[in-house]
Amino acid sequence: MNKKTKLSGIGSEFHWSGLPEGPFLPWPIPHLFLALGRDAVCALWGMKKNKFSRGVLFVPDYFCPDVCKFWKDSGIKIRRYEDDPRWPHPNWHTLTPARGDCVLAVNYFGVRDGSVWKDWLKGNPRISLVEDHSHDPFSSWAKNSIADFCFASIRKIFPVPDGAILWSPRRHPMPPELENRDCSGSALKLAGMILKKEYGDTKGTSLLLKDTFRKFQVEGEKLLSESKGLNISPWSRYLLLNGIPQSWRIQRKKNVRLLLELLQENADFRPLFLDWPLGHCPFNVILVFKTNRYREIFRSRLISKAVFTPIHWKIDSGKGTHVFDLSSRILTIPVDHRYSSSDLYFIADNIKEISDGI
Ligand SMILES: Cc1ncc(COP(=O)(O)O)c(C=O)c1O
């Protein structure tokens, strides 16, 4: 049993981890870097010679509510269709775009098979398709996409304070570089990353240091999410230039496999998925608990062990009962490249201990 708690915790925001080392998985060419994934959609809507800005954007009902609100507030007309990471494909009956509309497809947690969307597009050639590959920008779906545009929020998988990418598999003209070059949000987040590294290196002895890096992270995120049309910061552009280190994606996939193996059968929860399409790398291990109460017990006890588990996503408005059901029971266990097998044993032991103690 590994009972050692990692001082800077498991999960939560990235710390500064130095310059990325190759070999790298390169980005699609051409591409546009932006600060945030959500701005990719706004950049498409803002293009003068783009048919998108005239139509409606169909967004799955299971999706990040803050991002959806951002698009609405930016003047994009939104309609929802039913989709759920537990299903192999959306409820097609609820997806009813007209000519000139655009559909957003999401590769939930990097494990969806994109062939269902390829088939859909063949039957709906007049509808524009934009795909969100934030959870695995290098999946075989993303690499072989036939969508009009694809985007990914890179800052969720790469230790950069800001960063997202947009590309067009169909080789449509790309939007121009975004004009807002205010880097204050990114600067605060970068400072937060550096101080978080110091906090870990100094064995978490200074509470002031902890409060300070948390404050920088929160204030930085607020500034970023309140901005509009934000270009990528020069430092994130530099860090992302060559692509993602291959070893990070390999480590993430290995970690997902190991934790799924270690968790085995448990009556309190089920993993959302146990396998995935060839050439995909899951975002993290995703658990679905039997009730909301169980999810909350596990979540709070894991926090007390400094294991920080986000919820993708907290959704409390809208129509779909399947959405509330999943949102109230889902939990993401972070297993990215920062973690080695001993961290995963630590997480698995703690989950087992919580389960035994309920
Ligand atoms: C799947 C997915 N797509 C897009 C976004 C938006 O990314 P950003 O926060 O960089 O705008 C998020 C953010 O949570 C996300 O989880």
The ligand as an ORCA input file, in Angstrom:
! r2SCAN-3c Opt
* xyz 0 1
  C     -14.605     19.399    -24.205
  C     -14.321     20.853    -24.050
  N     -14.344     21.630    -25.116
  C     -14.063     22.952    -25.052
  C     -13.784     23.565    -23.861
  C     -13.480     25.035    -23.828
  O     -12.105     25.228    -23.636
  P     -11.562     26.623    -23.070
  O     -11.794     26.610    -21.594
  O     -10.109     26.633    -23.432
  O     -12.339     27.678    -23.750
  C     -13.770     22.810    -22.709
  C     -13.498     23.473    -21.430
  O     -13.791     23.019    -20.366
  C     -14.033     21.413    -22.787
  O     -14.023     20.639    -21.694
*
